[in-house]
Amino acid sequence: MSKKVIVIGAGFAGLSAATSLAAKGFEVTVLEKNNQAGGRARQFQQAGFTFDMGPSWYWMPDVFETYFGRFGKKPSDYYNLVRLDPSYSVIFGTDDAVSLPAGIEKLQAVFEEIEPGAGGRLLDFLKQAAYKYEVGINQFVWKPSRRISEFMSLQLLKDVMRLDVFQSFSSHVRKYFQHERLLQLMEFPILFLGATPANTPAMYSLMNYAEISKGTWYPMGGMYEIVKAMVKLAEEKGVTILLNHPVKQISVTNGIANKVETYQGVFEADVVVAGADYQHVDSQLLTPDYRNYSDPYWNSRVLAPSSLLFYLGVDKRLPRLQHHNLFFDEDFGLHAVEIYEKPQWPTKPLFYVSAPSKTDPGVAPAGMENLFILIPVAPDLNDPDETRERYYHMVMERLEAYVGETIRDHVIFKRSYAHSNFIADYHAFRGNAYGLANTLRQTAILKPGLKNRKVNNLFYTGQLTVPGPGVPPSLISGLVVADEVAKEFG
């Protein structure tokens, strides 16, 4: 008789774990709090527009290929993927923008124009970043990080030294480039990792490799197409997904989680995999004697940013925008400090605008534009409507100045989303959007463990445990946890 696994949460990690466990012969049921699978990658439609609610960057296509390949499938079996060219634009001022082309040779030319000699140094930078990507993404992140012995081989110790884990990203990138504009281009992915470039290990130049060499892609129909593909694959493998089933409690007897209680009923379990917010599961769904970590532990964790988001439907096209647009027209350093070092609502925030209607006519009515605006902000802030509105007008003034025309008068749909929404929808700890910061002290075995130390059959997956935040890491997290469950209970 198959062992029953209850997976809490139908985000990327939960669906990944559920599908892998079902393929290994377990009887798997997923309990999802919301009325839609996908977690932070949900989608909604309004006034003829289709909005992805969370992730909007499709990087590391090889990880998606690996995921679907585990089950004899390909991403193309489920959705149509297109590479963006330009990958994105960076706006430094009203009349000052750089579009980053797809393809290394064209990008070299852009770098060379900004700083003579930088085109050649870009190749040198990418060569060492490729090594970090190969070791980091294809080896390190697949380790369950349950014991130090996983990292004790001589080869791995050599790899660790070559990964530059003890050097800052800031100092590393300055070995190759000097022009402030190039430094901002190279440091932009670090903004979402949870620390300033000066406090982020140089290992994360692998992010630049992923962005430049692997490309920026878009699944036609939106990022939710990935969720739909994962749901379909899960159900093909026999997974039962129950929506509108928020979990109230995990019942534990003699160190064994045997029941998961929802408002709709009680589900028996041989194994429980928590893909919901780790801190919420740990502190709210378990009795105190079975918690993996204390409140002081959680309060000492360094979180990656939260976000203030705006979903806008605009009744005209905006020719000057690309699909992805990064507004670096204010002080990067000041904004980073106000996220990580002196948490507060930012003085002059950098922000990001996605206009998927540039690539995908299906996400907006004809002749209109679909805009997704993201301001990275510190977690654990109060987000009243008046604060949201103030930041809306702050960024819209700069957006309108750049595109050279009014937008606010043409907005026919508007919705905001911030800390309190992340908490209400996902039980997000301190309203975080991305999970734990990728600092050296929160890497691998120093992250919250993927298994409960006091409950023998309770595992965790997702952005607050290994390997970390982001869509590709979440896919990997689910597969890693499924392998650990199979080792112990298969």
C-alpha positions as CSV (number, residue, x, y, z in Angstrom):
1,M,0.0,0.0,0.0
2,S,1.4,3.4,-1.0
3,K,2.4,5.8,1.8
4,K,0.4,9.0,2.0
5,V,2.2,12.3,1.7
6,I,0.4,15.6,2.4
7,V,2.1,18.6,0.8
8,I,1.1,22.0,2.3
9,G,1.1,24.7,-0.4
10,A,0.9,24.5,-4.2
11,G,3.7,27.0,-5.0
12,F,6.6,26.0,-7.2
13,A,8.4,24.1,-4.4
14,G,5.2,22.3,-3.2
15,L,4.2,21.2,-6.8
16,S,7.8,20.1,-7.5
17,A,7.9,18.0,-4.4
18,A,4.5,16.6,-4.9
19,T,5.1,15.6,-8.5
20,S,8.4,14.0,-7.7
21,L,7.0,12.0,-4.8
22,A,4.0,10.8,-6.9
23,A,6.5,9.6,-9.6
24,K,8.3,7.7,-6.9
25,G,5.1,5.8,-5.9
26,F,3.7,7.8,-3.0
27,E,0.0,8.8,-2.7
28,V,0.2,12.6,-2.7
29,T,-2.4,15.2,-1.8
30,V,-1.6,18.9,-2.0
31,L,-3.5,21.3,0.3
32,E,-3.5,24.8,-1.0
33,K,-4.8,27.8,1.0
34,N,-5.8,30.0,-2.0
35,N,-8.3,29.4,-4.9
36,Q,-5.4,29.0,-7.4
37,A,-2.2,27.0,-7.5
38,G,1.1,28.8,-7.9
39,G,1.8,30.6,-4.7
40,R,3.4,33.9,-5.4
41,A,3.1,33.1,-9.1
42,R,-0.6,33.3,-9.2
43,Q,-2.4,35.2,-12.0
44,F,-5.6,37.3,-12.2
45,Q,-7.6,38.8,-15.0
46,Q,-9.4,42.2,-15.0
47,A,-10.9,44.5,-17.6
48,G,-9.4,42.4,-20.4
49,F,-5.9,42.3,-18.9
50,T,-4.1,39.2,-17.7
51,F,-1.6,40.0,-14.8
52,D,1.1,37.7,-13.4
53,M,1.1,38.5,-9.7
54,G,4.7,37.7,-8.8
55,P,7.7,36.4,-10.7
56,S,8.2,38.0,-14.1
57,W,11.8,37.0,-15.1
58,Y,12.4,33.6,-16.7
59,W,16.1,32.9,-16.1
60,M,18.0,29.7,-16.0
61,P,16.0,27.8,-18.6
62,D,18.3,24.8,-18.1
63,V,16.8,24.3,-14.6
64,F,13.3,24.1,-16.1
65,E,14.5,21.7,-18.7
66,T,16.0,19.6,-15.9
67,Y,12.8,19.7,-13.9
68,F,10.5,18.6,-16.7
69,G,13.2,16.1,-18.0
70,R,12.9,14.3,-14.7
71,F,9.5,13.1,-15.8
72,G,10.3,12.5,-19.5
73,K,8.9,15.9,-20.5
74,K,10.1,19.2,-21.9
75,P,8.9,22.8,-21.2
76,S,7.9,22.9,-24.9
77,D,5.4,20.2,-24.2
78,Y,3.4,22.7,-22.2
79,Y,4.3,26.3,-23.2
80,N,5.9,28.3,-25.9
81,L,9.1,30.0,-24.7
82,V,10.6,33.0,-26.5
83,R,13.9,34.7,-25.9
84,L,13.7,38.5,-25.3
85,D,15.9,40.8,-27.4
86,P,16.7,43.2,-25.9
87,S,16.8,41.3,-22.6
88,Y,15.9,44.5,-20.7
89,S,16.5,48.2,-20.6
90,V,18.2,50.2,-17.8
91,I,17.1,53.8,-17.5
92,F,19.6,56.1,-16.0
93,G,17.7,59.3,-16.8
94,T,15.0,60.8,-18.9
95,D,17.1,60.8,-22.0
96,D,19.6,58.2,-20.9
97,A,18.9,54.5,-21.3
98,V,20.8,51.4,-22.3
99,S,19.2,48.3,-23.8
100,L,21.0,45.1,-23.1
101,P,20.9,42.9,-26.3
102,A,20.6,39.2,-26.3
103,G,23.9,37.6,-27.4
104,I,27.3,38.1,-25.9
105,E,29.0,39.7,-28.9
106,K,26.4,42.4,-29.2
107,L,26.6,42.9,-25.4
108,Q,30.4,43.2,-25.6
109,A,29.9,46.1,-28.1
110,V,27.6,47.9,-25.6
111,F,30.2,47.5,-22.8
112,E,33.0,48.6,-25.1
113,E,31.2,51.8,-26.0
114,I,30.6,52.7,-22.4
115,E,34.2,51.8,-21.2
116,P,37.0,51.0,-23.7
117,G,38.4,47.5,-23.0
118,A,35.3,46.4,-21.1
119,G,34.1,44.2,-23.9
120,G,37.1,41.9,-23.5
121,R,36.9,42.0,-19.8
122,L,33.3,41.0,-20.0
123,L,34.4,37.7,-21.5
124,D,36.9,37.2,-18.6
125,F,34.2,37.9,-16.1
126,L,31.8,35.5,-17.7
127,K,34.5,32.8,-17.8
128,Q,34.9,32.7,-14.1
129,A,31.1,33.2,-13.6
130,A,30.5,30.2,-15.8
131,Y,32.5,28.0,-13.4
132,K,30.5,29.3,-10.4
133,Y,27.3,28.6,-12.3
134,E,28.4,25.1,-13.1
135,V,29.4,24.3,-9.6
136,G,26.8,26.4,-7.8
137,I,23.7,25.6,-9.8
138,N,24.6,22.1,-11.0
139,Q,26.2,20.8,-7.8
140,F,25.9,22.8,-4.6
141,V,22.2,23.7,-4.7
142,W,21.2,20.1,-5.2
143,K,22.7,19.2,-1.8
144,P,20.1,18.8,1.0
145,S,22.6,20.5,3.4
146,R,21.6,18.4,6.4
147,R,25.2,17.7,7.5
148,I,28.6,19.2,7.1
149,S,30.0,15.9,5.6
150,E,28.1,16.7,2.4
151,F,30.7,19.4,1.7
152,M,33.8,17.6,3.0
153,S,35.3,16.2,-0.2
154,L,38.6,17.6,-1.4
155,Q,37.2,18.6,-4.7
156,L,34.3,20.5,-3.1
157,L,36.7,22.3,-0.8
158,K,38.7,23.4,-3.8
159,D,35.5,24.5,-5.5
160,V,34.5,26.6,-2.5
161,M,37.8,28.5,-2.8
162,R,37.3,29.1,-6.5
163,L,33.7,30.2,-5.8
164,D,34.9,33.4,-4.1
165,V,32.6,32.9,-1.1
166,F,34.8,35.0,1.1
167,Q,35.2,37.9,-1.3
168,S,32.4,40.6,-1.8
169,F,30.6,40.9,-5.1
170,S,31.4,44.6,-5.0
171,S,35.1,44.2,-4.9
172,H,35.0,41.3,-7.4
173,V,33.1,43.2,-10.1
174,R,35.4,46.2,-9.7
175,K,38.4,44.1,-10.8
176,Y,36.8,44.0,-14.3
177,F,34.9,47.3,-14.7
178,Q,35.3,50.9,-13.5
179,H,32.5,52.9,-15.2
180,E,29.7,53.5,-12.7
181,R,27.1,52.6,-15.3
182,L,28.6,49.2,-15.9
183,L,28.9,48.6,-12.2
184,Q,25.2,49.3,-11.8
185,L,24.4,46.9,-14.7
186,M,26.4,44.1,-13.1
187,E,25.2,44.7,-9.6
188,F,21.5,45.0,-10.4
189,P,20.7,41.2,-9.9
190,I,22.3,41.4,-6.4
191,L,19.6,43.9,-5.2
192,F,17.1,41.0,-4.8
193,L,19.5,38.6,-3.0
194,G,19.2,40.2,0.4
195,A,22.2,42.3,1.0
196,T,24.2,45.2,-0.6
197,P,26.8,44.1,-3.1
198,A,29.5,44.9,-0.5
199,N,28.0,42.2,1.8
200,T,27.1,39.6,-0.9
201,P,29.6,36.9,-1.7
202,A,31.3,37.2,-5.1
203,M,30.0,33.7,-5.8
204,Y,26.8,35.3,-7.0
205,S,28.4,36.5,-10.2
206,L,26.7,33.2,-11.3
207,M,23.6,35.4,-11.5
208,N,25.2,37.5,-14.2
209,Y,26.2,34.4,-16.1
210,A,22.6,33.2,-15.9
211,E,21.3,36.5,-17.1
212,I,23.8,37.1,-19.9
213,S,24.8,33.6,-21.2
214,K,21.6,31.7,-20.6
215,G,19.3,34.6,-21.7
216,T,16.1,36.2,-20.6
217,W,13.0,34.4,-21.7
218,Y,9.2,34.7,-21.6
219,P,6.5,31.9,-21.7
220,M,3.7,33.2,-24.0
221,G,0.6,33.6,-21.9
222,G,2.6,34.7,-18.9
223,M,4.6,33.1,-16.1
224,Y,1.4,31.4,-14.9
225,E,1.9,29.1,-17.9
226,I,4.7,27.4,-15.9
227,V,2.3,26.8,-13.0
228,K,-0.4,25.4,-15.3
229,A,2.3,23.1,-16.8
230,M,3.4,21.9,-13.3
231,V,-0.2,21.3,-12.2
232,K,-1.0,19.3,-15.4
233,L,2.2,17.2,-14.9
234,A,1.4,16.7,-11.2
235,E,-2.1,15.5,-12.0
236,E,-0.7,13.2,-14.8
237,K,1.4,11.6,-12.1
238,G,-1.6,11.1,-9.8
239,V,-1.3,14.1,-7.5
240,T,-4.5,15.3,-6.0
241,I,-4.6,19.1,-5.6
242,L,-7.2,20.6,-3.3
243,L,-7.7,24.4,-3.5
244,N,-9.3,26.6,-0.8
245,H,-7.9,24.2,1.9
246,P,-6.0,26.4,4.4
247,V,-4.2,24.2,7.0
248,K,-5.1,24.9,10.7
249,Q,-2.8,22.4,12.4
250,I,-0.4,19.5,12.0
251,S,-1.2,16.9,14.6
252,V,1.9,15.1,16.1
253,T,1.9,12.0,18.3
254,N,5.1,10.7,19.8
255,G,7.2,12.7,17.3
256,I,5.2,11.6,14.2
257,A,3.0,13.9,12.2
258,N,0.0,11.8,11.5
259,K,-2.8,14.2,10.6
260,V,-3.1,17.6,8.8
261,E,-6.2,19.5,9.8
262,T,-8.0,22.0,7.5
263,Y,-11.3,23.8,7.8
264,Q,-12.7,21.3,5.3
265,G,-11.6,18.1,7.1
266,V,-8.7,16.1,8.5
267,F,-6.2,14.3,6.2
268,E,-4.1,11.4,7.4
269,A,-0.4,11.3,6.6
270,D,2.6,9.1,6.6
271,V,4.8,12.0,5.7
272,V,4.1,15.8,5.6
273,V,6.0,18.2,3.4
274,A,5.5,21.9,4.2
275,G,5.8,24.1,1.1
276,A,4.0,27.0,2.9
277,D,5.9,29.7,4.7
278,Y,8.4,27.9,6.9
279,Q,8.1,30.3,9.9
280,H,4.3,30.1,9.7
281,V,4.3,26.3,9.7
282,D,6.9,26.2,12.4
283,S,5.2,28.7,14.8
284,Q,1.5,28.4,14.0
285,L,0.7,24.9,12.8
286,L,2.8,23.0,15.4
287,T,2.6,23.0,19.1
288,P,5.5,24.7,20.8
289,D,7.2,21.5,21.9
290,Y,7.6,20.4,18.2
291,R,8.8,23.7,16.7
292,N,12.1,23.5,14.9
293,Y,13.1,27.1,15.7
294,S,12.3,29.7,18.4
295,D,11.0,33.2,17.9
296,P,14.4,34.7,18.7
297,Y,15.9,32.5,15.9
298,W,13.4,33.7,13.3
299,N,13.7,37.3,14.4
300,S,17.5,37.2,13.9
301,R,17.2,36.0,10.3
302,V,18.1,38.5,7.5
303,L,15.3,38.6,5.0
304,A,15.5,39.5,1.3
305,P,13.3,42.5,0.2
306,S,9.6,42.7,0.2
307,S,7.9,44.6,-2.6
308,L,5.3,47.3,-3.3
309,L,3.6,46.2,-6.5
310,F,1.2,47.9,-8.9
311,Y,-0.8,46.2,-11.6
312,L,-1.9,48.7,-14.2
313,G,-4.1,48.5,-17.3
314,V,-3.4,51.4,-19.7
315,D,-5.7,52.3,-22.6
316,K,-2.9,53.1,-25.0
317,R,0.5,51.8,-26.1
318,L,3.8,53.2,-24.7
319,P,6.4,52.8,-27.5
320,R,9.5,53.8,-25.5
321,L,9.1,50.9,-23.0
322,Q,10.7,47.4,-23.5
323,H,9.4,44.2,-21.9
324,H,11.6,44.6,-18.9
325,N,12.7,48.1,-17.7
326,L,14.9,48.9,-14.7
327,F,14.8,52.5,-13.5
328,F,18.3,53.3,-12.0
329,D,17.7,57.0,-12.2
330,E,18.3,57.5,-8.5
331,D,21.0,56.5,-6.0
332,F,21.4,52.7,-6.0
333,G,23.5,52.9,-2.8
334,L,20.9,54.9,-0.8
335,H,18.1,52.6,-1.8
336,A,20.1,49.5,-0.9
337,V,20.9,51.0,2.6
338,E,17.2,51.8,3.1
339,I,16.3,48.1,2.4
340,Y,19.1,46.3,4.2
341,E,20.9,48.4,6.7
342,K,18.5,51.1,7.9
343,P,15.1,49.5,6.9
344,Q,12.5,52.2,6.0
345,W,10.4,53.3,3.1
346,P,12.9,54.5,0.5
347,T,13.6,58.1,-0.1
348,K,14.1,57.9,-3.8
349,P,13.5,54.3,-4.8
350,L,14.8,52.4,-7.8
351,F,12.0,50.5,-9.5
352,Y,11.2,48.0,-12.2
353,V,8.5,48.0,-14.9
354,S,7.4,45.0,-16.8
355,A,5.3,45.5,-19.9
356,P,4.6,41.9,-21.1
357,S,2.2,43.2,-23.7
358,K,5.3,44.3,-25.7
359,T,5.9,40.6,-26.3
360,D,2.5,39.0,-25.8
361,P,-0.6,40.6,-27.3
362,G,-2.8,38.2,-25.4
363,V,-2.3,39.9,-22.0
364,A,-3.9,43.2,-22.9
365,P,-6.8,44.4,-25.2
366,A,-5.7,45.6,-28.6
367,G,-4.0,48.9,-28.5
368,M,-3.4,48.8,-24.7
369,E,-0.5,48.2,-22.4
370,N,-0.2,45.8,-19.4
371,L,2.2,47.2,-16.8
372,F,3.6,45.6,-13.7
373,I,5.6,47.9,-11.4
374,L,7.8,46.7,-8.6
375,I,9.5,48.7,-5.9
376,P,11.9,46.6,-3.8
377,V,11.4,47.7,-0.1
378,A,12.5,46.5,3.3
379,P,10.3,43.8,4.9
380,D,8.3,44.4,8.0
381,L,7.0,47.9,7.1
382,N,3.5,49.2,7.5
383,D,1.8,49.7,4.1
384,P,-1.3,51.9,4.4
385,D,-3.1,53.0,1.3
386,E,-1.8,56.6,1.6
387,T,1.8,55.3,1.6
388,R,1.1,53.1,-1.4
389,E,-0.5,56.0,-3.2
390,R,2.4,58.4,-2.4
391,Y,4.9,55.9,-4.0
392,Y,2.6,55.3,-6.9
393,H,2.7,59.0,-7.9
394,M,6.5,59.1,-7.1
395,V,7.4,56.4,-9.6
396,M,4.7,57.4,-12.1
397,E,6.2,60.9,-12.4
398,R,9.5,59.4,-13.3
399,L,8.0,56.8,-15.7
400,E,5.9,59.5,-17.5
401,A,9.0,61.7,-17.8
402,Y,10.9,58.9,-19.4
403,V,8.2,57.8,-21.9
404,G,7.4,61.4,-22.7
405,E,3.7,61.2,-22.3
406,T,1.0,61.0,-19.6
407,I,0.0,57.6,-18.3
408,R,-2.0,58.2,-15.1
409,D,-4.9,59.7,-17.1
410,H,-5.0,56.5,-19.2
411,V,-5.0,54.0,-16.4
412,I,-8.3,52.1,-16.6
413,F,-7.4,49.4,-14.0
414,K,-5.1,49.7,-11.0
415,R,-4.3,47.4,-8.1
416,S,-1.6,47.6,-5.5
417,Y,0.0,44.8,-3.4
418,A,2.4,45.0,-0.5
419,H,3.4,43.6,2.9
420,S,0.0,43.1,4.3
421,N,-1.2,41.3,1.2
422,F,1.8,38.9,1.3
423,I,1.0,38.1,4.9
424,A,-2.8,37.6,4.2
425,D,-2.3,35.5,1.1
426,Y,0.9,33.5,2.0
427,H,1.5,33.9,5.7
428,A,4.7,35.6,4.6
429,F,7.0,36.1,7.6
430,R,7.3,39.9,8.2
431,G,5.7,40.4,4.8
432,N,8.7,39.2,2.8
433,A,8.4,38.7,-0.9
434,Y,11.6,36.7,-1.7
435,G,12.5,34.7,1.4
436,L,15.8,34.7,3.2
437,A,18.7,36.8,2.1
438,N,21.6,35.0,0.5
439,T,24.2,36.0,2.9
440,L,27.2,33.8,3.8
441,R,25.7,33.1,7.3
442,Q,22.5,31.9,5.7
443,T,23.9,29.6,3.1
444,A,23.6,25.8,2.8
445,I,23.7,24.1,6.3
446,L,23.2,27.6,7.8
447,K,19.7,27.9,6.4
448,P,16.7,26.6,8.2
449,G,16.9,22.8,7.8
450,L,14.7,20.9,5.4
451,K,13.7,18.4,8.1
452,N,12.1,19.0,11.5
453,R,14.5,17.8,14.2
454,K,11.7,16.8,16.6
455,V,9.1,15.4,14.1
456,N,10.5,12.4,12.3
457,N,8.3,12.7,9.2
458,L,8.0,16.5,8.7
459,F,10.0,18.1,5.9
460,Y,10.1,21.7,4.6
461,T,10.6,23.1,1.1
462,G,10.6,26.5,-0.5
463,Q,12.2,29.9,-0.3
464,L,13.0,29.9,3.4
465,T,15.0,26.7,3.3
466,V,17.6,25.2,0.9
467,P,18.7,26.2,-1.7
468,G,17.0,29.6,-1.4
469,P,14.6,32.1,-3.0
470,G,13.6,32.3,-6.7
471,V,11.7,30.2,-9.1
472,P,14.6,27.9,-10.2
473,P,15.8,27.3,-6.6
474,S,12.2,26.6,-5.6
475,L,11.9,23.9,-8.3
476,I,15.2,22.4,-7.1
477,S,14.1,22.6,-3.4
478,G,11.0,20.5,-4.1
479,L,13.1,17.8,-6.0
480,V,15.7,17.7,-3.2
481,V,13.1,17.3,-0.5
482,A,11.3,14.6,-2.4
483,D,14.6,12.7,-2.8
484,E,15.2,12.9,1.0
485,V,11.7,11.7,1.8
486,A,12.2,8.7,-0.6
487,K,15.4,7.8,1.1
488,E,13.8,7.6,4.5
489,F,10.2,6.5,3.7
490,G,10.3,5.0,0.2
